Amino acid sequence: MSSLNLLIYLNASSDPQASNSPSLGNFKWTRDTSGLSVSNPSSIGFDLAPGETKSLFDGERTLAQDGTTQYGIALKPANSSIYVLSHSGGTAPQFRTPRTSGASATTAVTVTLNGPVATFTSTGGTLFALIVGGVVVGDYVRIGTLFNAGNQGEWQIIARTATSFSIVNDLAVAEGPIVLGAGFADQVRIYSAAGVQAGDTLLINSGFSLVTQGSYIVTSVADNFLEFSSTEVLPAEGPITTQVAVYSSAKRLVYLESDQNVSMILNGVGSNNIEPLADNCGCVKPGVFLQTSLVYSMSVTNNSLSAAKLFFASVE
């Protein structure tokens, strides 16, 4: 861990020339915060051409959600602190990229074992079409409740053919054929390894009740839902039309100064501009921006007709 010392000193007076006369002082303000534990302190000085935009950092996971996307939140069964945020309508967010297994309600699956390697093969009805569906080694599969408890859960695919896939599971049980039925999509659900990850942070800041809004650590994820932990009791809600954010990293403090007019976008939302300061001698002094909150993405645009000199610093 690193240590951050933050010292702010403001002093304004009515002196035409600088003096220490108390009677001419408008205000003096000092804020000295020392020894804050932070991580990943970084800084950069750079030039920005007129009209140029620069991304300073972006820890946000890309989601496919839009203005129609609906979510619901419910407590995970048999848990007291894990909640499920699930897609319930509108455009799917695709927390992970969904794959198409090719299964249907008639698909029958047989599980065979070779030591700890369990192979799931479609042996009846509509057969898997895994290659056509884009399934690749390294993808993840969730096995549903029709299967033996030892086979249920999330597993990474280590091999696949057109009609079968294999996983490593020391507790796997040979069984089948099992007909997937009407809920086939949730009995064998396959999705990419890339996307939202366990350990990321979920930000809920609109739509849901105020008690639910906040930041939470993601504990598990599929293509159409994610699980997160909360020490507070949250109400069951949904379907609610809103958008959420998920980020892998965020800044606790950002500081930016510029000698030209620039605009900023923080967390996808436009912020106020920075205007440079000028003193009585006609010298231009950089304008400054300081924010202490969770910022997971930030970019800056030079709105002036001259090249801008900027300095940026941040900590996590």
JOVEN-V679956 format. One record per pair of residues at least 6 apart in sequence whose C-alpha atoms are under 6 Angstrom apart, sorted by the first residue. I is the first residue (numbers start at 1). J is the second residue. Records with the same first field share a line. If there is no record, write none. Layout:
I=J ; J
This chain:
1=38 ; 39
2=37 ; 38 ; 39
3=35 ; 36 ; 37 ; 38
4=35 ; 36
5=33 ; 34 ; 35
6=32 ; 33
7=31 ; 32
8=30 ; 31
9=29 ; 30
10=28 ; 29
11=27 ; 28
12=26 ; 27
13=24 ; 25 ; 26
14=24
38=316
39=316
40=315 ; 316
41=314 ; 315
42=313 ; 314
43=312 ; 313
44=311 ; 312
45=310 ; 311
46=310
47=308 ; 309
48=307 ; 308
49=307
50=302 ; 304 ; 305 ; 306 ; 307
51=302 ; 303
52=301 ; 302
53=300 ; 301
54=299 ; 300
55=299
56=298 ; 299
57=297 ; 298
58=296 ; 297
59=247 ; 248 ; 249 ; 296 ; 297
60=246 ; 247 ; 296
61=246 ; 247
63=93
64=93 ; 94
65=91 ; 92 ; 93
68=90 ; 91
69=89 ; 90 ; 91 ; 241
70=87 ; 88 ; 89 ; 90 ; 239 ; 240 ; 241
71=86 ; 87 ; 88 ; 239 ; 240
72=85 ; 86 ; 237 ; 238 ; 239
73=84 ; 85 ; 236 ; 237
74=83 ; 84 ; 236
75=83
76=82 ; 83 ; 84
81=229 ; 230 ; 231
82=228 ; 229
83=227 ; 228
84=226 ; 227
85=225 ; 226
86=225
87=224
94=223 ; 224
95=195 ; 196 ; 223
96=192 ; 195 ; 223
97=191 ; 192 ; 223
98=191 ; 223
99=133 ; 134 ; 135 ; 190 ; 191
100=133
101=128 ; 129 ; 130 ; 133
102=128 ; 129
103=126 ; 128
105=180 ; 181 ; 182 ; 184
106=125 ; 126
107=124 ; 125 ; 126 ; 179 ; 180
108=122 ; 123 ; 124 ; 125 ; 177 ; 178 ; 179
109=121 ; 122 ; 123 ; 177 ; 178
110=120 ; 121 ; 175 ; 176 ; 177
111=119 ; 120 ; 174 ; 175
112=118 ; 119 ; 174
116=168 ; 169 ; 170
117=167 ; 168
118=166 ; 167
119=165 ; 166
120=164 ; 165
121=163 ; 164
122=128 ; 163
128=163
129=162 ; 163
130=162
131=162
137=157 ; 158 ; 159
138=156 ; 157
139=156 ; 157 ; 191 ; 192 ; 193
140=155 ; 156 ; 157 ; 190 ; 191
141=154 ; 155 ; 189 ; 190
142=153 ; 154 ; 188 ; 189
143=152 ; 153 ; 187 ; 188
144=152 ; 187
150=171 ; 172
151=172
157=166 ; 167
158=166 ; 167
159=165 ; 166
198=218 ; 219 ; 220
199=217 ; 218
200=217 ; 218 ; 247 ; 248
201=216 ; 217 ; 218 ; 246 ; 247
202=215 ; 216 ; 245 ; 246
203=214 ; 215 ; 245
204=213 ; 214 ; 244
205=213
207=242
212=234
217=228 ; 229
218=227 ; 228
219=227 ; 228
220=226 ; 227
250=294 ; 295 ; 296
251=294 ; 295 ; 315 ; 316
252=292 ; 293 ; 294 ; 315 ; 316
253=291 ; 292 ; 314 ; 315
254=290 ; 291 ; 313 ; 314
255=289 ; 290 ; 312 ; 313
256=288 ; 289 ; 311 ; 312
257=286 ; 287 ; 288 ; 310 ; 311
258=286 ; 287 ; 309 ; 310
259=276 ; 286 ; 308 ; 309
260=276 ; 308
261=274 ; 275 ; 303 ; 304
262=273 ; 274 ; 301 ; 302 ; 303
263=273 ; 300 ; 301
264=271 ; 299 ; 300
265=271 ; 298 ; 299
266=297 ; 298
267=296 ; 297
274=287
275=287
276=285 ; 286 ; 287
277=284 ; 285 ; 286 ; 287
278=284 ; 285
